[in-house]
Amino acid sequence: MNIIFKVTPDALLEDVQRLADEHLRPLERVLAEKAQRAELTLDVMRDTKQQSGNVFNASGNLVVEGAVFHARARGDSIELVLDKVRDDLVREVRTSNGRAKSLLRRGGKAVKSFLRFGRR
């Protein structure tokens, strides 16, 4: 999976890259063979107006074979924010896979019904 980082301030870039490599592995496992063609754009920002509380913002855009998935999170640490983004992206990818399978099954059921000319 190709990951593009946009980090503000730039001093956090190395930390974000290291943490993203650790925390985003389950996302690659969910994508399976599609992981080689996937591209993730990860934006991590630190709010400079606050000094405590939810000071980190992160958003991730995952593009897999034309499908686009988006997740956004706020939190008080980089690890927490990356975990939230990862969990949201994994949830979206899994529901998308389930939706595609159910549509395929329903389509197959309809074709079978047509081939029987309405008989059961």
C-alpha positions as CSV (number, residue, x, y, z in Angstrom):
1,M,0.0,0.0,0.0
2,N,1.3,3.4,-1.0
3,I,1.0,6.0,1.8
4,I,1.3,9.7,1.2
5,F,1.9,11.8,4.3
6,K,0.9,15.4,4.8
7,V,2.0,16.5,8.3
8,T,1.8,19.9,10.0
9,P,4.2,20.8,11.7
10,D,7.0,19.1,9.8
11,A,8.8,18.1,13.0
12,L,6.2,15.3,13.5
13,L,6.8,13.7,10.1
14,E,9.2,11.0,11.3
15,D,7.0,10.1,14.2
16,V,3.9,9.9,12.1
17,Q,5.6,7.7,9.5
18,R,6.9,5.3,12.2
19,L,3.5,5.1,13.9
20,A,1.6,4.7,10.6
21,D,3.7,1.7,9.6
22,E,2.8,0.1,13.0
23,H,-0.8,1.1,13.3
24,L,-2.0,0.6,9.6
25,R,-1.0,-3.0,9.2
26,P,-4.6,-4.4,9.8
27,L,-5.8,-2.2,7.0
28,E,-3.4,-4.0,4.6
29,R,-4.7,-7.4,5.9
30,V,-8.3,-6.4,5.2
31,L,-7.4,-5.3,1.7
32,A,-5.6,-8.6,1.0
33,E,-4.5,-8.8,-2.7
34,K,-5.8,-5.3,-3.4
35,A,-3.3,-3.8,-1.0
36,Q,-0.6,-3.5,-3.7
37,R,-2.9,-1.2,-5.8
38,A,-4.2,0.8,-2.8
39,E,-3.2,4.4,-2.1
40,L,-3.7,6.1,1.2
41,T,-3.4,9.9,1.7
42,L,-2.9,10.6,5.4
43,D,-3.2,14.2,6.7
44,V,-2.1,14.8,10.3
45,M,-2.2,18.2,11.9
46,R,-1.6,19.6,15.3
47,D,-3.9,22.5,16.3
48,T,-1.7,25.3,17.4
49,K,-4.4,27.3,19.1
50,Q,-4.8,24.6,21.8
51,Q,-2.2,23.2,24.1
52,S,-4.2,20.4,25.7
53,G,-7.2,18.3,24.9
54,N,-8.0,17.2,21.3
55,V,-5.1,18.9,19.6
56,F,-4.4,16.3,16.8
57,N,-6.6,16.0,13.7
58,A,-6.2,13.3,11.2
59,S,-8.0,12.4,8.0
60,G,-7.3,9.5,5.6
61,N,-8.5,9.0,2.0
62,L,-8.1,5.4,0.8
63,V,-8.4,4.8,-3.0
64,V,-8.8,1.1,-3.9
65,E,-9.6,0.2,-7.5
66,G,-11.7,3.3,-8.0
67,A,-13.5,3.1,-4.7
68,V,-12.8,6.0,-2.3
69,F,-13.1,5.6,1.5
70,H,-12.7,8.6,3.9
71,A,-12.2,8.7,7.7
72,R,-11.5,11.6,10.0
73,A,-10.7,11.8,13.7
74,R,-9.6,14.1,16.5
75,G,-7.8,13.1,19.7
76,D,-5.1,14.0,22.3
77,S,-2.3,11.8,20.9
78,I,-1.1,10.8,17.5
79,E,-1.5,7.1,18.3
80,L,-5.1,7.5,19.3
81,V,-6.0,9.5,16.1
82,L,-4.3,7.0,13.8
83,D,-6.1,4.1,15.5
84,K,-9.5,5.9,15.0
85,V,-8.8,6.6,11.4
86,R,-7.6,3.0,10.8
87,D,-10.7,1.5,12.5
88,D,-13.1,3.7,10.5
89,L,-11.3,2.8,7.2
90,V,-11.4,-0.9,8.1
91,R,-15.1,-0.7,8.9
92,E,-15.9,1.1,5.6
93,V,-13.9,-1.4,3.5
94,R,-15.5,-4.4,5.2
95,T,-19.0,-3.0,4.7
96,S,-18.2,-2.3,1.1
97,N,-17.1,-5.9,0.5
98,G,-20.2,-7.2,2.2
99,R,-22.4,-5.0,0.1
100,A,-20.8,-6.2,-3.1
101,K,-21.2,-9.8,-2.1
102,S,-24.9,-9.4,-1.2
103,L,-25.5,-7.6,-4.5
104,L,-23.8,-10.4,-6.4
105,R,-25.9,-13.0,-4.6
106,R,-29.1,-11.2,-5.2
107,G,-28.3,-10.8,-8.9
108,G,-27.5,-14.5,-9.1
109,K,-30.8,-15.3,-7.4
110,A,-32.7,-13.1,-9.9
111,V,-30.9,-14.7,-12.9
112,K,-31.8,-18.2,-11.6
113,S,-35.4,-17.2,-11.2
114,F,-35.5,-15.9,-14.7
115,L,-34.1,-19.1,-16.1
116,R,-36.8,-21.0,-14.3
117,F,-39.4,-18.8,-16.0
118,G,-41.0,-18.0,-12.7
119,R,-41.3,-21.5,-11.4
120,R,-40.0,-22.4,-7.9
